[in-house]
Amino acid sequence: MLDPSADEICSWSNSVTQFMADYLGDLRDRGVYRHMVSRAIRKRLDPALPIDGSDFDELLKFFREAIVPFSRQNAHPRMFGYVQSPGTPLGAFADLLASTLNANLTVWRSAPAPVELERLTIDWIRQILGFKAEAGGLFVSGGSMANLAALAAARQTKYDSSGRLRIYASTETHFSISKAAALLGIGRENVRLVAVDERFKIRVDDLVAKITADLEAGYLPFCVVANAGTVNTGAVDPLAEIREIADRFQLWMHVDGSYGAFAVLAESAKKLFAGIERADSIALDPHKWLYLPVDVGCVIYREPEIARAAFAHEAEYTRIIGQQADEAFAFWDYGPELSRRFRALKVWMLLKGVGLDYLGEAIESNLACARHLESMVRASNDFEMVAPIELSIFCFRHVPAQLRNGSPQAIDAFNERLLIALQRDGSSYLSNATLGGRFALRGCVLNYRTTLRDMELLLDDLRRVARSLAAFA
């Protein structure tokens, strides 16, 4: 099993690709989710330490029968929960190729061609965002790591060891910002949460007021975080205005675009991202709106040398000897990781194989699906929107006739029960959000397979499941 023959490798790959074709071919016939409990899954797992090996067919059979049916089917066109990409067959093959080569992208000498491919692909993303040619970055595991790397770079601009550094972010900002602040020693308590407006965008007046108050109190503001698509509602903060405020107070401007930034490829959404190219750093996830399988996140720095000052570290066992400047390039100088897999290959293969025009059309289709859901909700007498739609996230609630005059608490409780019942039903999958203190059903269209008809089926599923709840009430 460790060193199979060429014939064995071909046999294994044929079995795997046949499974892959069958799985994706009947995806719509599968439930998105199957209600299960941890104990039942553990009973299917052999806990004995494996002394003797198993043949490949047995391993694949176990995966097919014990793993796939008891997993959430993230590629399903009605998987609307969280911010979940479906993955792509091209990305899956790229991961296989990357694992076969097993390149470790630490420095140029370790993986010359893969390093050059990553630098090229990062430059393509730079161009997509409109950053200047001097910008650079690297691929990381995801948005949380990208946010951590960006804040570490930001901290280089204003050093303070007395606990006075302050970060500013809206109340809708992802928790990874506060987590990064804690890990970097800045402290969660020094992340100042700024109020949002009725569209869940940061209020620039409150941002200015909080910065001013902190300066008067002796704190040291150093970074403002803007959102290019919040995780709750998809709101895009006013990026150009935030840049002006950052300049006025000499702050690093970081944009968390993990979910939404690649929507800049969609013509109808492009204007929302005006000013993103002026950010000092941006986090974005190809494993979200480039539809790729996890994991691959990305961080772009407007001035990479500031990041290098944060991450570069010399050690004899990593000293680069006998290389010209270009070949002495080291990714470990720009991020926290030393060992790094060849994540760039799947991003390069997707961009090169699919092309920006087709990706833009796919994203436009996702945006249209969300808007279609909104139009159906507004035209109905039993659903209501909870937040305006900006990108492809939609927040709403079901208010059947018997609850029309009910209390907010009763409506929230009903929708919470409805969400659980819908997830267990398996035909469609939503997650949840709390907005303005109220419970909301929340979905996100992030799948090139999703159609307008799927949005109609979602409302049908909700009505059907709601009737069953009423029947058993």
C-alpha positions as CSV (number, residue, x, y, z in Angstrom):
1,M,0.0,0.0,0.0
2,L,2.9,2.4,0.6
3,D,4.4,2.0,-2.9
4,P,1.7,0.6,-5.2
5,S,2.5,-0.4,-8.8
6,A,1.4,1.7,-11.7
7,D,-1.4,-0.7,-12.4
8,E,-2.7,-0.5,-8.8
9,I,-2.6,3.3,-9.0
10,C,-4.6,3.3,-12.2
11,S,-7.1,0.9,-10.6
12,W,-7.5,3.0,-7.5
13,S,-7.9,6.2,-9.5
14,N,-10.5,4.6,-11.7
15,S,-12.5,3.6,-8.6
16,V,-12.2,7.1,-7.1
17,T,-13.1,9.0,-10.2
18,Q,-16.1,6.7,-10.8
19,F,-17.3,7.4,-7.3
20,M,-16.8,11.1,-7.9
21,A,-18.8,11.0,-11.1
22,D,-21.6,9.1,-9.5
23,Y,-21.7,11.3,-6.4
24,L,-21.8,14.5,-8.4
25,G,-24.2,13.1,-11.0
26,D,-27.0,12.3,-8.5
27,L,-26.3,15.2,-6.1
28,R,-29.8,16.7,-6.5
29,D,-31.3,13.4,-5.5
30,R,-29.5,13.4,-2.2
31,G,-30.6,15.1,0.9
32,V,-28.5,18.1,1.9
33,Y,-28.3,16.8,5.5
34,R,-29.2,13.7,7.4
35,H,-30.2,14.0,11.1
36,M,-27.6,12.0,13.1
37,V,-26.1,11.7,16.5
38,S,-22.4,11.4,17.4
39,R,-22.8,8.0,19.1
40,A,-24.3,6.4,16.1
41,I,-21.5,7.6,13.9
42,R,-18.8,6.4,16.3
43,K,-20.4,2.9,16.3
44,R,-19.5,2.7,12.6
45,L,-15.9,3.4,13.3
46,D,-13.5,0.6,14.2
47,P,-11.7,1.9,17.3
48,A,-9.0,-0.8,17.3
49,L,-5.5,0.4,16.5
50,P,-4.9,-1.0,13.0
51,I,-2.0,-3.5,13.2
52,D,-2.6,-5.1,9.8
53,G,-3.5,-3.1,6.7
54,S,-6.6,-3.1,4.5
55,D,-6.9,-3.1,0.8
56,F,-7.9,0.0,-1.1
57,D,-11.3,-1.3,-2.1
58,E,-12.2,-1.7,1.6
59,L,-11.1,1.8,2.4
60,L,-13.1,3.3,-0.4
61,K,-16.1,1.2,0.6
62,F,-15.9,2.5,4.1
63,F,-15.7,6.1,2.9
64,R,-18.7,5.6,0.5
65,E,-20.9,3.9,3.1
66,A,-19.9,5.3,6.5
67,I,-18.6,8.8,5.7
68,V,-20.5,10.2,2.7
69,P,-24.1,9.4,3.9
70,F,-23.4,10.9,7.4
71,S,-21.9,14.2,6.1
72,R,-23.5,17.4,5.1
73,Q,-23.5,17.5,1.3
74,N,-21.9,20.9,0.8
75,A,-22.0,20.7,-3.0
76,H,-25.8,20.4,-3.0
77,P,-27.5,23.4,-4.8
78,R,-29.7,24.0,-1.8
79,M,-27.0,24.1,0.8
80,F,-27.5,27.7,1.8
81,G,-26.0,27.5,5.3
82,Y,-23.1,29.6,6.5
83,V,-20.7,30.7,3.7
84,Q,-20.1,27.3,2.1
85,S,-18.6,26.8,-1.3
86,P,-19.5,23.6,-3.3
87,G,-16.0,22.8,-4.4
88,T,-15.2,22.0,-8.0
89,P,-14.0,18.8,-9.8
90,L,-11.2,20.8,-11.2
91,G,-10.1,21.9,-7.7
92,A,-10.4,18.3,-6.5
93,F,-8.0,17.1,-9.3
94,A,-5.7,20.0,-8.5
95,D,-5.5,18.9,-4.9
96,L,-4.7,15.3,-6.0
97,L,-1.9,16.6,-8.3
98,A,-0.6,18.9,-5.5
99,S,-0.5,16.0,-3.1
100,T,1.2,13.8,-5.6
101,L,4.0,16.3,-6.1
102,N,4.0,17.1,-2.4
103,A,5.8,20.4,-2.8
104,N,6.5,22.4,0.3
105,L,6.3,26.1,-0.6
106,T,8.6,27.5,2.1
107,V,11.3,29.2,-0.1
108,W,12.1,29.3,-3.8
109,R,14.8,26.6,-3.5
110,S,12.4,24.2,-2.0
111,A,9.8,24.3,-4.8
112,P,11.0,26.6,-7.6
113,A,8.1,26.2,-10.1
114,P,5.3,26.0,-7.4
115,V,6.6,29.1,-5.8
116,E,6.6,31.0,-9.1
117,L,3.1,29.7,-9.8
118,E,1.9,31.0,-6.4
119,R,3.5,34.4,-7.0
120,L,1.9,34.6,-10.4
121,T,-1.6,33.6,-9.1
122,I,-1.3,36.1,-6.2
123,D,-0.5,38.7,-8.8
124,W,-3.6,37.8,-10.8
125,I,-5.7,38.3,-7.6
126,R,-3.9,41.7,-7.1
127,Q,-5.0,42.7,-10.5
128,I,-8.6,41.5,-9.9
129,L,-8.7,43.8,-6.9
130,G,-7.0,46.7,-8.6
131,F,-4.0,47.0,-6.3
132,K,-0.8,48.6,-7.5
133,A,2.0,46.4,-9.0
134,E,4.0,46.6,-5.8
135,A,1.4,44.7,-3.8
136,G,1.9,41.1,-2.9
137,G,0.8,38.4,-0.6
138,L,0.4,34.6,-0.2
139,F,-2.1,31.8,0.2
140,V,-3.0,30.7,3.7
141,S,-5.5,28.3,5.2
142,G,-8.5,30.7,5.2
143,G,-9.9,34.0,6.2
144,S,-9.1,33.7,9.9
145,M,-5.4,33.1,9.2
146,A,-5.4,35.9,6.6
147,N,-6.9,38.3,9.1
148,L,-4.3,37.3,11.7
149,A,-1.4,37.9,9.3
150,A,-2.8,41.3,8.2
151,L,-3.2,42.5,11.8
152,A,0.3,41.3,12.6
153,A,1.6,43.5,9.7
154,A,-0.6,46.4,10.9
155,R,0.9,46.2,14.3
156,Q,4.3,47.0,12.9
157,T,3.2,50.5,12.0
158,K,2.7,51.6,15.6
159,Y,4.5,49.7,18.3
160,D,3.3,49.9,21.9
161,S,3.8,47.4,24.7
162,S,1.5,49.1,27.3
163,G,-1.8,47.7,26.1
164,R,-2.9,50.9,24.5
165,L,-3.3,49.8,20.9
166,R,-6.8,50.0,19.5
167,I,-8.5,48.3,16.5
168,Y,-11.9,49.5,15.2
169,A,-14.4,47.2,13.6
170,S,-18.2,47.2,13.2
171,T,-20.5,45.1,15.4
172,E,-21.0,42.9,12.3
173,T,-17.3,42.0,11.9
174,H,-16.3,38.3,12.0
175,F,-15.1,37.1,15.4
176,S,-11.7,36.1,13.9
177,I,-10.7,39.8,14.2
178,S,-11.1,39.7,18.0
179,K,-9.5,36.3,18.1
180,A,-6.5,37.6,16.2
181,A,-6.2,40.5,18.5
182,A,-6.1,38.1,21.5
183,L,-3.5,35.9,19.9
184,L,-1.3,38.9,19.0
185,G,-1.3,40.2,22.5
186,I,-3.4,43.2,21.6
187,G,-6.3,42.0,23.6
188,R,-10.0,41.4,22.7
189,E,-10.9,44.3,24.9
190,N,-9.0,46.6,22.6
191,V,-11.2,45.8,19.6
192,R,-13.6,48.7,19.6
193,L,-16.9,47.7,18.1
194,V,-18.5,50.5,16.0
195,A,-22.3,50.8,15.5
196,V,-23.9,49.9,12.2
197,D,-26.7,51.6,10.3
198,E,-30.1,50.2,9.1
199,R,-28.3,48.4,6.3
200,F,-25.8,46.8,8.7
201,K,-22.9,48.9,7.4
202,I,-20.4,50.6,9.7
203,R,-21.4,54.1,10.8
204,V,-18.5,56.4,10.0
205,D,-19.7,59.0,12.4
206,D,-19.5,56.5,15.3
207,L,-16.1,55.4,14.0
208,V,-14.7,58.9,14.1
209,A,-16.3,59.5,17.5
210,K,-14.7,56.3,19.0
211,I,-11.3,57.1,17.5
212,T,-11.4,60.6,18.8
213,A,-12.5,59.6,22.3
214,D,-9.7,57.0,22.5
215,L,-7.1,59.5,21.5
216,E,-8.3,61.8,24.2
217,A,-8.1,58.9,26.7
218,G,-4.5,58.1,25.8
219,Y,-5.1,55.1,23.6
220,L,-3.1,54.4,20.4
221,P,-5.5,53.7,17.5
222,F,-3.6,51.8,14.8
223,C,-6.0,49.8,12.6
224,V,-9.6,50.0,11.2
225,V,-11.2,46.9,9.8
226,A,-13.7,47.3,7.0
227,N,-16.0,44.6,5.7
228,A,-16.4,43.6,2.1
229,G,-19.4,41.4,2.7
230,T,-20.3,40.7,6.4
231,V,-21.0,37.1,7.4
232,N,-24.5,37.9,8.7
233,T,-26.0,40.0,5.9
234,G,-23.4,40.4,3.2
235,A,-23.2,44.2,3.9
236,V,-20.2,46.0,2.3
237,D,-18.9,48.9,4.3
238,P,-18.2,52.3,2.6
239,L,-14.6,51.5,1.8
240,A,-13.6,54.8,0.2
241,E,-15.0,56.8,3.2
242,I,-13.1,54.5,5.6
243,R,-9.9,55.0,3.7
244,E,-10.3,58.8,4.2
245,I,-10.8,58.3,7.9
246,A,-7.8,55.9,8.1
247,D,-5.7,58.6,6.4
248,R,-6.9,61.3,8.7
249,F,-6.0,59.4,11.8
250,Q,-3.0,57.5,10.3
251,L,-4.5,54.1,10.7
252,W,-3.8,50.9,8.8
253,M,-7.0,49.9,6.8
254,H,-7.6,46.2,6.6
255,V,-10.5,44.8,4.6
256,D,-12.1,41.5,5.5
257,G,-13.3,40.3,2.1
258,S,-13.2,36.7,2.9
259,Y,-16.8,36.1,1.8
260,G,-17.5,39.0,-0.6
261,A,-14.4,40.4,-2.2
262,F,-14.5,38.2,-5.3
263,A,-17.9,39.5,-6.1
264,V,-15.9,42.4,-7.7
265,L,-15.9,40.1,-10.7
266,A,-19.7,40.6,-11.1
267,E,-20.5,43.7,-13.0
268,S,-23.6,44.5,-11.0
269,A,-21.7,44.4,-7.7
270,K,-18.4,46.1,-8.8
271,K,-19.4,49.6,-7.6
272,L,-19.8,48.3,-4.1
273,F,-16.1,47.7,-3.8
274,A,-14.9,51.2,-4.9
275,G,-11.9,52.0,-2.8
276,I,-10.9,48.4,-2.0
277,E,-7.7,48.9,-4.0
278,R,-6.6,51.5,-1.5
279,A,-6.6,49.2,1.5
280,D,-3.4,48.4,3.3
281,S,-4.3,44.7,3.4
282,I,-7.2,42.4,2.5
283,A,-8.2,38.9,3.4
284,L,-10.2,36.9,0.9
285,D,-11.1,33.3,0.4
286,P,-10.8,31.5,-2.9
287,H,-12.5,28.6,-1.1
288,K,-15.6,30.7,-0.9
289,W,-16.5,32.7,-4.0
290,L,-14.1,31.1,-6.4
291,Y,-16.0,27.9,-5.4
292,L,-12.8,25.9,-4.6
293,P,-12.6,23.1,-2.0
294,V,-11.1,24.0,1.3
295,D,-8.6,25.0,2.3
296,V,-7.3,28.1,0.5
297,G,-7.4,31.7,1.8
298,C,-5.4,34.6,0.7
299,V,-3.9,37.8,2.2
300,I,-2.7,40.7,0.0
301,Y,-0.5,43.5,1.4
302,R,-0.3,46.9,-0.3
303,E,3.3,47.2,1.0
304,P,4.7,43.6,1.5
305,E,7.8,44.9,3.2
306,I,5.8,45.9,6.2
307,A,4.6,42.3,6.5
308,R,8.2,41.1,6.1
309,A,9.2,43.2,9.1
310,A,6.5,41.4,11.1
311,F,7.3,37.8,10.0
312,A,11.0,37.6,8.9
313,H,13.1,35.6,11.2
314,E,16.7,34.3,10.8
315,A,17.9,30.9,11.8
316,E,21.0,29.0,10.7
317,Y,19.0,26.0,9.6
318,T,16.9,28.1,7.2
319,R,19.7,30.4,6.0
320,I,19.6,30.8,2.2
321,I,23.1,30.4,0.7
322,G,24.3,31.0,-2.9
323,Q,21.1,32.4,-4.3
324,Q,20.4,35.5,-6.3
325,A,17.9,38.0,-4.8
326,D,14.9,36.7,-6.9
327,E,15.7,33.1,-6.0
328,A,16.2,33.9,-2.3
329,F,12.4,34.7,-2.0
330,A,10.9,33.1,1.1
331,F,7.1,32.9,1.8
332,W,7.8,32.4,5.5
333,D,8.9,36.1,5.5
334,Y,5.3,37.2,4.8
335,G,3.2,35.0,6.9
336,P,3.1,32.8,10.0
337,E,3.5,29.4,8.4
338,L,6.7,27.6,7.5
339,S,5.4,24.3,6.0
340,R,3.0,25.3,3.2
341,R,1.1,23.0,0.8
342,F,0.7,23.8,-2.9
343,R,-2.6,25.6,-2.5
344,A,-1.9,27.8,-5.4
345,L,-2.3,25.0,-8.0
346,K,-6.1,24.8,-7.6
347,V,-6.5,28.6,-7.7
348,W,-4.3,28.8,-10.8
349,M,-6.1,25.8,-12.5
350,L,-9.5,27.3,-11.8
351,L,-8.7,30.8,-13.0
352,K,-6.8,29.5,-16.1
353,G,-9.3,26.8,-16.8
354,V,-12.6,28.6,-16.2
355,G,-11.6,32.2,-16.9
356,L,-12.8,35.4,-15.3
357,D,-15.7,36.0,-17.6
358,Y,-17.4,32.7,-16.8
359,L,-16.6,33.2,-13.0
360,G,-18.2,36.6,-13.2
361,E,-21.3,35.1,-14.8
362,A,-21.5,32.4,-12.1
363,I,-21.3,35.0,-9.3
364,E,-24.0,37.2,-11.1
365,S,-26.2,34.1,-11.1
366,N,-25.7,33.7,-7.4
367,L,-26.6,37.4,-6.8
368,A,-29.7,37.0,-9.0
369,C,-30.8,34.0,-7.0
370,A,-30.7,36.0,-3.7
371,R,-32.6,38.8,-5.3
372,H,-35.2,36.4,-6.6
373,L,-35.7,35.1,-3.1
374,E,-36.1,38.6,-1.8
375,S,-38.7,39.4,-4.5
376,M,-40.7,36.3,-3.6
377,V,-40.6,37.1,0.1
378,R,-41.8,40.6,-0.4
379,A,-44.6,39.4,-2.7
380,S,-45.8,36.8,-0.1
381,N,-48.1,37.2,2.9
382,D,-46.3,34.6,5.0
383,F,-42.6,35.7,4.8
384,E,-40.8,38.9,5.6
385,M,-37.2,40.1,5.0
386,V,-35.1,41.0,8.0
387,A,-32.3,42.7,6.2
388,P,-31.7,44.2,2.7
389,I,-29.8,42.1,0.2
390,E,-26.5,43.4,-1.0
391,L,-24.7,40.4,-2.2
392,S,-25.9,36.8,-2.0
393,I,-26.8,36.5,1.7
394,F,-30.5,36.7,2.6
395,C,-32.1,37.0,6.0
396,F,-35.8,36.5,6.5
397,R,-38.4,34.8,8.6
398,H,-41.6,32.9,8.2
399,V,-44.7,34.4,9.7
400,P,-47.7,32.1,8.9
401,A,-51.3,33.4,9.3
402,Q,-51.6,32.0,12.9
403,L,-48.6,34.1,14.0
404,R,-49.3,37.3,12.2
405,N,-50.5,39.0,15.4
406,G,-48.1,37.1,17.6
407,S,-45.4,38.6,19.8
408,P,-41.8,38.9,18.5
409,Q,-40.8,36.3,21.0
410,A,-43.4,33.8,19.6
411,I,-42.3,34.5,16.0
412,D,-38.6,34.0,16.9
413,A,-39.3,30.8,18.8
414,F,-41.3,29.4,15.9
415,N,-38.6,30.2,13.3
416,E,-36.0,28.6,15.5
417,R,-38.0,25.4,15.6
418,L,-38.6,25.7,11.9
419,L,-34.9,26.0,11.2
420,I,-34.1,22.8,13.1
421,A,-36.9,21.0,11.4
422,L,-35.8,22.2,8.0
423,Q,-32.3,21.0,8.5
424,R,-33.4,17.6,9.7
425,D,-35.8,17.4,6.7
426,G,-32.8,17.6,4.4
427,S,-34.3,19.0,1.2
428,S,-32.9,22.5,1.8
429,Y,-30.5,23.8,4.5
430,L,-30.3,27.3,6.1
431,S,-28.4,28.6,9.1
432,N,-29.4,31.5,11.4
433,A,-28.5,35.0,12.4
434,T,-29.5,37.4,15.2
435,L,-30.2,40.9,13.8
436,G,-31.5,43.7,16.0
437,G,-32.1,41.2,18.8
438,R,-34.4,39.1,16.6
439,F,-33.9,35.6,15.3
440,A,-33.6,35.3,11.5
441,L,-33.4,32.5,9.0
442,R,-30.2,33.1,7.0
443,G,-29.0,31.7,3.7
444,C,-26.1,32.3,1.4
445,V,-26.0,31.4,-2.4
446,L,-22.5,30.4,-3.1
447,N,-22.9,27.6,-5.6
448,Y,-22.7,27.6,-9.4
449,R,-25.3,24.8,-9.5
450,T,-28.0,26.8,-7.7
451,T,-30.9,28.1,-9.9
452,L,-33.9,30.4,-9.5
453,R,-36.0,27.3,-9.1
454,D,-34.0,26.2,-6.1
455,M,-35.0,29.5,-4.4
456,E,-38.6,28.6,-5.1
457,L,-38.1,25.1,-3.7
458,L,-36.6,26.6,-0.5
459,L,-39.8,28.5,0.2
460,D,-41.9,25.5,-0.7
461,D,-39.8,23.4,1.7
462,L,-40.2,25.9,4.5
463,R,-44.0,26.1,4.1
464,R,-44.2,22.3,4.0
465,V,-42.1,21.8,7.1
466,A,-44.0,24.6,8.9
467,R,-47.3,22.8,8.3
468,S,-45.8,19.7,9.8
469,L,-44.8,21.6,12.9
470,A,-48.3,23.1,13.2
471,A,-49.8,19.6,12.9
472,F,-47.7,18.3,15.8
473,A,-48.1,21.5,17.9
